[in-house]
Amino acid sequence: MSRELLQVEDLALSIGDTCITRRLDLRIEEGSCWGILGPNGAGKTTLLHTLAGLHPADAGHIRYEGKKLSAYSPKALAKVRGVLFQTEPGGFPGTLFETVLAGRHPHLGNLGWESPADLQLAARMIELTGLKGLENRNTQTLSGGERQRMEIATLLTQQPRMALLDEPSNHLDPGQQIIMLQLLRKHFSTTGRALLMVLHDCNLAMRFCDHLLLLKGDGRYLAGPTQKLATTGNLSWLYQHPVSLQQVDGNTCLYFQ
């Protein structure tokens, strides 16, 4: 039986005059990949930040592995959940390797020094994200796509059990979008890990996510397996525009009419 990594109960959340959810119930099990879809302004990023413990909810409960979010220390929480932001701040001056290695900080002992295993893990994630050879580059000189892959490499080096990603395909060309989402899906769709990500591209969500959370932006939502939720009726309702679905090379593709 799969273990639940994230439990959300009766979550009420609003921002300004927008009701994001009234009573959201969500259970994310290990090995699953969830995608959050919704129109602009529906509160997808705000919800993700709330689940990460970075924004207060109006009511309800959030638990990681059965333990209340509020009961975790920052260091302990960083071992359980990792966050990839849609827009990263400028960050501290340093090299790409130093930045990726910073993902190991939650796991360091009292002396605070990285072990050879930490260095090897960071190097491996840099290689997997296609950044090998850029280790000594100053982060301020990286392109948008290189920075995005660096942030993904940092998250993978952090090794959280639950990853919360806000638009992980940002700044990436179409080929890199597929490569990075394949990498993330492969890493987190294993025992003891899970993935929840906000996406604007429905086709990417249907290709890589086995579950969907559809946020309407007025408190209403739908949550469940992608095969059941990714219908023309549900997606037309979500985006207030008629859509059609077609099978292309074994993948379901959405077209706006």
NORBELBEL-V128500 format. One record per residue. N is the residue number from 1. RES is the residue in three letters. SS is DSSP state (hx for helix, st for strand, lp for the rest). D_FIRST is the distance of its C-alpha to the first C-alpha in Angstrom with 2 decimals. Layout:
# NORBELBEL-V128500
N|RES|SS|D_FIRST, N|RES|SS|D_FIRST
This chain:
# NORBELBEL-V128500
1|MET|lp|0.00, 2|SER|lp|3.82, 3|ARG|lp|6.52, 4|GLU|st|9.57, 5|LEU|st|12.66, 6|LEU|st|15.22, 7|GLN|st|15.85, 8|VAL|st|19.19, 9|GLU|st|20.76, 10|ASP|st|24.14, 11|LEU|st|25.41, 12|ALA|st|29.10, 13|LEU|st|30.78, 14|SER|st|34.22, 15|ILE|st|36.73, 16|GLY|lp|40.37, 17|ASP|lp|40.73, 18|THR|st|37.48, 19|CYS|st|34.60, 20|ILE|st|31.45, 21|THR|st|28.96, 22|ARG|st|29.62, 23|ARG|st|26.29, 24|LEU|st|23.54, 25|ASP|st|19.94, 26|LEU|st|17.35, 27|ARG|st|13.69, 28|ILE|st|13.02, 29|GLU|st|9.64, 30|GLU|lp|9.88, 31|GLY|lp|11.39, 32|SER|lp|13.00, 33|CYS|st|16.77, 34|TRP|st|18.54, 35|GLY|st|22.27, 36|ILE|st|24.63, 37|LEU|st|27.64, 38|GLY|st|30.71, 39|PRO|lp|34.50, 40|ASN|lp|36.56, 41|GLY|lp|36.68, 42|ALA|lp|33.51, 43|GLY|lp|32.20, 44|LYS|hx|29.50, 45|THR|hx|30.66, 46|THR|hx|31.21, 47|LEU|hx|27.68, 48|LEU|hx|26.31, 49|HIS|hx|28.68, 50|THR|hx|27.66, 51|LEU|hx|23.95, 52|ALA|lp|25.26, 53|GLY|lp|27.34, 54|LEU|lp|30.62, 55|HIS|lp|31.70, 56|PRO|lp|31.69, 57|ALA|lp|30.06, 58|ASP|lp|32.22, 59|ALA|st|29.64, 60|GLY|st|25.95, 61|HIS|st|23.29, 62|ILE|st|21.40, 63|ARG|st|18.79, 64|TYR|st|17.26, 65|GLU|lp|14.29, 66|GLY|lp|15.46, 67|LYS|st|19.03, 68|LYS|st|21.87, 69|LEU|hx|23.39, 70|SER|hx|26.76, 71|ALA|hx|25.76, 72|TYR|lp|25.36, 73|SER|lp|28.47, 74|PRO|hx|29.32, 75|LYS|hx|28.67, 76|ALA|hx|25.29, 77|LEU|hx|24.25, 78|ALA|hx|25.52, 79|LYS|hx|23.08, 80|VAL|hx|20.12, 81|ARG|st|21.48, 82|GLY|st|24.18, 83|VAL|st|26.52, 84|LEU|st|28.66, 85|PHE|lp|31.53, 86|GLN|lp|33.35, 87|THR|lp|36.67, 88|GLU|lp|36.93, 89|PRO|lp|39.89, 90|GLY|lp|42.60, 91|GLY|lp|40.98, 92|PHE|lp|42.86, 93|PRO|lp|45.30, 94|GLY|lp|43.93, 95|THR|st|42.86, 96|LEU|hx|39.80, 97|PHE|hx|38.57, 98|GLU|hx|39.11, 99|THR|hx|37.19, 100|VAL|hx|34.14, 101|LEU|hx|34.30, 102|ALA|hx|34.25, 103|GLY|hx|30.53, 104|ARG|hx|30.23, 105|HIS|hx|32.01, 106|PRO|hx|29.04, 107|HIS|hx|28.29, 108|LEU|lp|31.91, 109|GLY|lp|33.25, 110|ASN|lp|36.26, 111|LEU|lp|38.73, 112|GLY|lp|37.12, 113|TRP|lp|37.80, 114|GLU|lp|35.56, 115|SER|lp|34.86, 116|PRO|hx|35.52, 117|ALA|hx|31.78, 118|ASP|hx|31.76, 119|LEU|hx|34.73, 120|GLN|hx|33.19, 121|LEU|hx|30.00, 122|ALA|hx|32.21, 123|ALA|hx|34.36, 124|ARG|hx|31.46, 125|MET|hx|30.17, 126|ILE|hx|33.78, 127|GLU|hx|34.06, 128|LEU|hx|30.87, 129|THR|lp|32.16, 130|GLY|lp|35.53, 131|LEU|lp|37.52, 132|LYS|lp|38.74, 133|GLY|lp|42.46, 134|LEU|lp|42.30, 135|GLU|lp|41.16, 136|ASN|lp|44.57, 137|ARG|lp|45.10, 138|ASN|st|45.65, 139|THR|hx|42.89, 140|GLN|hx|45.65, 141|THR|hx|46.84, 142|LEU|lp|43.60, 143|SER|lp|43.30, 144|GLY|hx|40.83, 145|GLY|hx|38.53, 146|GLU|hx|38.82, 147|ARG|hx|38.03, 148|GLN|hx|34.92, 149|ARG|hx|33.69, 150|MET|hx|34.68, 151|GLU|hx|32.53, 152|ILE|hx|29.53, 153|ALA|hx|30.35, 154|THR|hx|30.60, 155|LEU|hx|27.17, 156|LEU|hx|25.66, 157|THR|hx|27.72, 158|GLN|hx|26.38, 159|GLN|lp|22.83, 160|PRO|lp|21.03, 161|ARG|lp|17.26, 162|MET|st|17.87, 163|ALA|st|20.91, 164|LEU|st|23.04, 165|LEU|st|25.67, 166|ASP|st|28.76, 167|GLU|lp|30.32, 168|PRO|lp|29.39, 169|SER|lp|31.68, 170|ASN|lp|34.73, 171|HIS|lp|37.85, 172|LEU|lp|36.36, 173|ASP|lp|38.12, 174|PRO|hx|36.27, 175|GLY|hx|35.60, 176|GLN|hx|34.25, 177|GLN|hx|32.02, 178|ILE|hx|30.21, 179|ILE|hx|30.19, 180|MET|hx|28.86, 181|LEU|hx|26.11, 182|GLN|hx|25.06, 183|LEU|hx|25.06, 184|LEU|hx|23.04, 185|ARG|hx|20.45, 186|LYS|hx|20.19, 187|HIS|hx|19.98, 188|PHE|hx|17.37, 189|SER|lp|15.03, 190|THR|lp|13.52, 191|THR|lp|10.87, 192|GLY|lp|11.89, 193|ARG|lp|14.15, 194|ALA|st|14.82, 195|LEU|st|18.10, 196|LEU|st|20.10, 197|MET|st|23.65, 198|VAL|st|26.73, 199|LEU|lp|28.53, 200|HIS|lp|31.81, 201|ASP|lp|31.60, 202|CYS|hx|29.68, 203|ASN|hx|29.81, 204|LEU|hx|28.07, 205|ALA|hx|25.36, 206|MET|hx|24.84, 207|ARG|hx|24.91, 208|PHE|hx|22.50, 209|CYS|lp|20.17, 210|ASP|lp|17.35, 211|HIS|st|17.61, 212|LEU|st|20.88, 213|LEU|st|22.40, 214|LEU|st|25.94, 215|LEU|st|28.34, 216|LYS|lp|31.55, 217|GLY|lp|33.50, 218|ASP|lp|34.52, 219|GLY|st|31.47, 220|ARG|lp|29.82, 221|TYR|st|26.62, 222|LEU|st|24.12, 223|ALA|st|20.50, 224|GLY|st|18.00, 225|PRO|st|17.33, 226|THR|hx|20.43, 227|GLN|hx|21.25, 228|LYS|hx|21.73, 229|LEU|hx|23.48, 230|ALA|lp|25.71, 231|THR|lp|28.44, 232|THR|hx|32.18, 233|GLY|hx|32.29, 234|ASN|hx|29.70, 235|LEU|hx|31.10, 236|SER|hx|34.68, 237|TRP|hx|33.91, 238|LEU|hx|32.38, 239|TYR|hx|35.34, 240|GLN|lp|38.05, 241|HIS|lp|39.18, 242|PRO|lp|38.83, 243|VAL|st|36.54, 244|SER|st|35.85, 245|LEU|st|33.03, 246|GLN|st|33.73, 247|GLN|st|31.93, 248|VAL|st|33.34, 249|ASP|lp|32.30, 250|GLY|lp|28.88, 251|ASN|st|28.29, 252|THR|st|28.78, 253|CYS|st|31.72, 254|LEU|st|33.11, 255|TYR|st|36.84, 256|PHE|st|38.74, 257|GLN|lp|41.60
